[in-house]
Amino acid sequence: MGEYICHLKKYRQFAGLTQDELAREVNVRRETNAPIEEIVVFDQL
């Protein structure tokens, strides 16, 4: 079983952006980004 981890938080922090700044850049609300940063998906193969 594979594990896929979203690295959005790591790359956002590396770019020196806050969640609010990133949300403005991609035209979404900050509340949209926060849950995405915590996503871990397990492959069912």
VEXVEXNU-470891 format. One line per field, with one value per residue: residue in three letters; chain; x, y, z of N, C-alpha, C, O in turn. Coordinates in Angstrom, 3 decimals. Example, Ala and Ser with C-alpha at 12.3 -4.5 7.8 and 13.67 -1.06 7.14 Angstrom:
<sites>
torgu	c(ALA,SER) $
fiba	c(A,A) $
nX	c(13.190,12.850) $
nY	c(-5.690,-2.250) $
nZ	c(7.800,7.080) $
caX	c(12.300,13.670) $
caY	c(-4.500,-1.060) $
caZ	c(7.800,7.140) $
cX	c(13.200,12.900) $
cY	c(-3.300,0.030) $
cZ	c(7.800,7.870) $
oX	c(14.236,13.409) $
oY	c(-3.319,1.138) $
oZ	c(8.465,8.039) $
</sites>
This chain:
<sites>
torgu	c(MET,GLY,GLU,TYR,ILE,CYS,HIS,LEU,LYS,LYS,TYR,ARG,GLN,PHE,ALA,GLY,LEU,THR,GLN,ASP,GLU,LEU,ALA,ARG,GLU,VAL,ASN,VAL,ARG,ARG,GLU,THR,ASN,ALA,PRO,ILE,GLU,GLU,ILE,VAL,VAL,PHE,ASP,GLN,LEU) $
fiba	c(A,A,A,A,A,A,A,A,A,A,A,A,A,A,A,A,A,A,A,A,A,A,A,A,A,A,A,A,A,A,A,A,A,A,A,A,A,A,A,A,A,A,A,A,A) $
nX	c(0.852,0.674,1.615,0.571,1.566,0.622,2.556,2.142,2.193,4.908,6.183,4.887,5.768,8.521,8.552,8.055,5.493,2.378,-0.633,-2.775,-1.633,-0.938,-3.491,-4.645,-3.033,-3.786,-6.423,-8.399,-10.163,-8.546,-9.329,-9.697,-7.153,-5.944,-7.022,-6.141,-3.395,-2.971,-3.496,-3.284,-3.066,-3.936,-2.963,-4.881,-3.894) $
nY	c(-1.173,2.129,5.452,8.744,11.983,15.300,18.024,20.703,22.540,22.501,23.533,25.992,27.267,27.276,29.064,31.297,32.172,32.994,31.247,32.877,34.590,32.762,31.821,34.122,34.359,32.123,32.504,31.542,30.878,31.174,29.175,27.077,26.190,25.271,22.633,21.121,21.091,19.129,16.671,13.192,10.480,7.136,4.531,1.989,-0.317) $
nZ	c(0.000,-0.956,0.100,-0.136,0.285,0.786,0.029,0.263,2.443,3.204,0.882,0.690,3.034,2.494,0.402,1.802,2.343,3.900,4.912,4.237,2.297,0.262,-0.365,-1.468,-3.750,-5.285,-5.525,-3.656,-0.555,2.661,4.380,2.692,1.979,4.385,5.264,3.073,3.344,5.185,4.095,3.631,1.579,1.153,-0.892,-2.294,-3.478) $
caX	c(0.000,1.452,1.133,0.815,1.486,0.592,3.664,1.791,2.653,6.367,6.553,4.392,6.693,9.788,8.367,7.883,4.114,1.407,-1.811,-3.559,-0.964,-1.106,-4.895,-4.855,-2.334,-4.502,-7.814,-9.285,-10.153,-7.528,-9.928,-9.571,-5.773,-5.568,-7.236,-5.350,-2.029,-2.915,-3.974,-2.485,-3.919,-3.386,-3.288,-5.509,-3.387) $
caY	c(0.000,3.354,6.603,9.991,13.087,16.619,18.833,22.104,23.340,22.612,24.440,27.323,27.831,27.499,30.282,32.413,32.635,32.564,30.641,33.967,35.050,31.726,31.814,35.250,34.059,31.114,32.930,30.747,31.322,30.521,27.969,26.018,25.694,24.609,21.175,20.495,20.923,17.972,15.478,11.988,9.537,5.797,3.790,0.717,-1.413) $
caZ	c(0.000,-1.044,0.853,-0.833,1.227,0.174,0.545,0.081,3.581,3.130,-0.204,1.050,4.014,1.794,-0.397,2.726,2.267,4.897,4.285,3.644,1.078,-0.757,-0.764,-2.382,-5.005,-6.075,-5.572,-2.810,0.838,3.482,4.951,1.693,2.006,5.638,5.249,2.011,3.845,6.077,3.383,3.383,0.850,1.128,-2.104,-1.938,-4.308) $
cX	c(0.900,0.820,1.528,0.591,1.516,1.680,3.403,2.343,4.162,6.785,6.063,5.342,8.039,9.724,8.158,6.479,3.306,0.262,-2.663,-2.946,-1.117,-2.541,-5.188,-4.215,-3.118,-6.014,-8.778,-9.255,-9.080,-8.050,-9.875,-8.185,-5.463,-5.826,-6.394,-3.925,-1.883,-3.297,-2.899,-3.429,-3.217,-3.881,-3.811,-5.003,-2.884) $
cY	c(1.239,4.480,7.863,11.138,14.404,17.475,20.329,22.976,23.558,23.628,25.862,28.000,28.139,28.796,31.519,32.998,32.156,31.889,31.715,34.433,34.038,31.695,32.953,34.976,33.098,31.351,31.968,31.337,30.562,29.211,26.798,25.384,24.849,23.101,20.465,20.223,19.663,16.655,14.400,10.991,8.183,5.066,2.419,-0.462,-2.565) $
cZ	c(0.000,-0.238,0.096,0.131,0.456,0.828,0.403,1.211,3.515,2.071,0.054,2.020,3.378,0.984,0.485,2.705,3.465,4.163,3.611,2.330,-0.051,-1.268,-1.738,-3.742,-5.897,-6.084,-4.872,-1.404,1.610,4.053,3.981,1.766,3.236,5.625,4.198,2.492,4.696,5.398,3.292,2.749,0.822,-0.113,-1.687,-2.768,-3.478) $
oX	c(1.778,-0.373,2.691,-0.478,2.351,1.706,4.338,2.903,4.642,7.635,6.732,5.682,8.644,10.707,8.093,6.286,3.520,0.187,-3.210,-3.664,-1.393,-2.775,-5.901,-4.788,-3.117,-6.784,-9.829,-8.424,-8.741,-7.297,-9.995,-8.056,-4.791,-4.915,-5.976,-3.314,-0.767,-3.409,-1.756,-4.480,-2.031,-5.085,-3.232,-5.634,-2.424) $
oY	c(1.378,4.450,8.030,11.244,14.589,17.623,21.130,24.042,24.668,24.481,26.827,29.171,29.165,29.531,32.643,34.174,31.058,31.945,31.486,34.649,34.413,31.558,32.762,35.321,33.241,30.527,31.621,32.193,29.433,28.247,25.646,24.168,23.823,22.341,19.326,19.233,19.186,15.629,14.669,10.685,8.102,4.994,1.769,-1.519,-3.566) $
oZ	c(0.852,0.063,-0.272,0.732,-0.429,2.050,0.421,0.951,3.744,2.323,-0.313,1.851,3.691,0.888,-0.014,3.011,3.977,2.936,2.532,1.353,-1.190,-2.469,-2.723,-4.776,-7.120,-6.576,-5.411,-1.099,1.254,4.194,4.398,1.628,3.133,5.952,4.408,2.089,4.900,6.069,2.923,3.312,0.501,-0.356,-0.817,-2.761,-4.027) $
</sites>
